[in-house]
């Protein structure tokens, strides 16, 4: 087989090592269609091998090898009787030997809608490869998924969307050895809460309704459920009543527990701190907030705290998907039902929404159509069941065999 990029010569000619400089004239000439004849089994001159290897050494940060399948299209041709100059052409087999391809981010889909609320106070955050494992020769990437359900206003949820993954990245980098995820996530949530508190005491202006209602924005907060997905683990941190559910071999496994004021341990903690849970359209802290943990809500401390609960789950080949969502979904859809909906979408080639169904204007986003369809269908199901809240859903495909195809 001929080495097209590196061993092409004119018929009857001897391979030469003269390579035309990468000048404007050369680049213009490469646009011309010139007839070439190919001679198979032509050895590559030693000088070209050396030059090619030098270029290859610079490719550590380039995309995976499949991006280079059409590199021949980028080769520069001089003329019929000269060696083709290919400083940017790469042999795929050489690239595979030189570059270690990191595990890809799991496929995901996102949907976030205002629903029947007047204002949109939810926020969703997805950051593939937001940080990497330490003390490893081949550093493995970690992937971040988060759902934030604001209350009082949207700016605390927006701050969490902008900053929490950066804070977690910083805390991971502080670890000298293996990451202690429980300590790392607790410190990250505390730092996020401190940033919210600091911002509420400054003259910082928020482009939101609470700027006119409460000058210092003390009565604003947000839930936070985030998942860090590594090649071996799923780390979920939850503060509030948003939820993370893992579907494993058809079984729905909750990876977080809602922080409701009437949860027995939360009720005891609030009473011990001197607070009260008053039942006013459901259990509420001091008759105001329908959750016992949140980021922000400075006027309700120490009864409402920002300390998260963390679960660390070993990944399995039987894992199918991970669902993160605000209570706009979980108030009306059970864990098992949500998992079945996602399973159906992941297995189906095409998802069709019934015409005129509730939420017919719902659109999704993400890296995969099946996951996006699943998030859309869950959102439509919540709206059809008369969810009165904002609805935000993130669906993550955890099937390992999908990446091996």
Secondary structure, DSSP 8 states (H G I E B T S, - for coil): ---TTT----TT-----------HHHHHHTTS-------TT----HHHHHHHHHHHTT-TTS--GGGGTTGGGG-B---TTS--B-TT---HHHHHHH---------EEEEEE-TTSSS--EEEEEEEEEEE-SS-SS--EEEEEEEEEEES-SHHHHHHHHHHHHHHHHHHHH-SSS--HHHHHHHHHHHHHHHHHHHHTS----SSTHHHH-TT-TT-EE-EEEEEE-SSEEEEEEESS-EEEEEETTEEEESS----TTSHHHHHHHHHTT--EEESSSEEETTTBS-SB-EE-GGGTTTSB---EEEEEE--TTEEEEEEE-HHHHTTS-HHHHHHHHHHHHH-S-----TT-TTTT---EES-HHHHHHHHHHHHHHHHTT--S-EEEEEEE--GGGGG-
